Amino acid sequence: MSRAPVVVLRPLDTGDSDRLLAWRNQPEIAAWMYADHVISPDEHERWFAAAQIDSGRRYWVIEADGAPVGLANLYDLAPEHGRCAWAYYLADPSTRGQGIGAFVEYWVIEHVFGALGLSKLWCEVLIGNEAVWRLHEGFGFRREALFREHVRKAGVAADVVGLGLLASDWLVQREASRARLIARGFDLPA
């Protein structure tokens, strides 16, 4: 079995700002985001400043073997309702296909249902991003909605898939998800 990369999710810090602006404007990342324009340095600076103080959001830089490769975040944190939403991207194309996205998915799910004690994690994915919504389904997420013509990408209306995972679903799915990651060479805590 080959060694999987060592993946760490670390909190966002001020030194990440320029890197994140570059990532957010990469065409292969922007294609799957709701925003459909080049993000200016001023717009990014406002977003980055808000990201560090907004109690309804959490951000982590994804590192693989010590190198920053992507971003994961929670948003719409609503502890009073027991839920939050999440999203992530891998900005370094060389990291794709190594299971890093699956590791991030597992880590975020564990964090939401463990450390945060929430009961639901949800996300929205552009319908054309089939690899990502299928990855979510592989971790037990269920399609809860199809938002028709929900966003415009390059002036064309696009549908969005809404997916949800309950803590009770995760209890059923967790061991199979762990086993898949361990089989790929990832070291997971018990």
N, C-alpha and C positions, 0 to 999 in steps of 0.2 A: 504494500500500500504506500502510495506516495504521501509525503508530508503536506498537509494543508497549510496555507499561510496562517501565521499567528494574527488573529483579528482582534482589535481593541476598539471600543467606542469610548472616546474621551470627550469631556465637555468642551464646547466651543470656547475659544479665547480670542483676545483682540488681535493676535498675530495671524488669525485665519481669514481676516476680512478680504484681503486682496485675492487670495486663492479662491474663496467662495464666489467673488464677483466673476472671476475668470470661468469657474465651473458653471455658474448659472447662465452664462452667455454662450457656452458651447452649444452648437446646433443640435448635437445628439442628446443633450440634456434638455434644452429648451423645447425640443419637439414634444416632450411628454409632460411639460409643466402647463398650468393654465395660462400663465403670462405668455404673451405672443409678441414680445418686442425685445429689443436689445435693452438691457438694464443699464442705466447710466450710473456713473460713480456716485452721484448725489442721491439717486433713488436707492442704490445699494447701501449707502452710508446710513440713511434713515432706517431701512429694514434691519441692518445689522445692529444699530443702536437699540432698536425696539426688541430685537431677538434676545438681547442680553438682560432685559428687565421685565419682559412680559411673563407674568406668572402662569398664563395659559399655554405656554410653549416650553419645550425643552429641546435643545439641539446637541448633537454629538458629531464630531468628526470621526469618520470611519478610517482606521489605519490598518494596513496589511503589511506585516513584517516591518513595522516602524514607519512606513510611508503613508501620508494622507492620501486616501483614494476616493472618498465620498462623504456624504452627509446623511444623517438620519435625524428625524425630528418627530416629536409629539406635538399636537396642536389641539385646540378646542378642549383642553383639559377641563373636565367637569366632574370633580369628585362628588358633588352633590347628586349627580345622576349616575355615578359609577362608571364613567366612560371617557374615552378620548379617541382622537384620530391620529393617524401617523402617515409618514411618507419617508422615502429614502431614494438616493440615487448613488450609483457608482460612476464617478467622473473619469476615472482612468480606464480606458478601454481594455488595457492589458489585463485587468483584474477580472473581467467578465468570464464566466464559465468555470471559475475556480471554486464555486460554492460560497463565496463571500456574501452574496445577497441572502442566501439561505441562512448563513450564520447570523447575519444582522437581524433577519426576521425572527429567528429563534430568540436572540438576545432581547429584542424589543418586547416580544410577547411575554417572556419571563419577567422582564422588568415591570411591565404594566400590571400583570396579574399577581406578581410577587411583591416587589418593593412598594409599588403604588397601591396595591390592593383593590384595583378597579375590577369591574365585572364585564366590561365590553371594550373591545378595540375595533375601530372601523377605519376604512380608507376609501378613497375614490381613485379610480384608475381610468385613463382614456381607453375606450374600447379597443383601439388599435394596438395597445400595449399588452398584447395577449400573453407574452412571456411573464410579465409581472402579475397580472391577475391570476394566471394559472399557478404561479409560485405561491401566491396567497392561498388559493384553494387547496394546494398541497399541504398547507399547514392548518387546514381546518376552517378557513374563512368560507363563509357562504355568501353567495350573491343575494343581496337584499333589495337591490334597486337597479334599474336601468334608467338613468337620467338622459332622456332623449334630447339631442341638440343642445346640450348643456353648456358647451363652450365653443368658441370659434378659434380655429387654428388656421392661420393664413387665409382668413376670411371665409372658411368653410365650417359649417356647423359640425360638431363631433359629439358623439354619445359618450357617456361616462358610466362605468360600472361601479356601483356601491357595494362594498363587501363588509361583512361583520364577523367577528369572532367573539364568542362568549367564553368566560372563564370555564364554564362547564363543558363547552366544546373542546377547550384546550386540555382539560383533564383526560379526555378520551384520546386526543391526537398526540399528546406530548411525547410519550415513549417512542412512538414510531418516528416522529420528527427527530428526536435525539439519536435514535439508532442510525438514521440516514446520515446525519452529520458526522457521527463517530466513524461510520463506514468510510466516509470521505477523508478521514484523518484529522478531524477537528477535535481538540481537547476541550471537553465541556465539564464544568463543575457538576457535582452530583445533585 
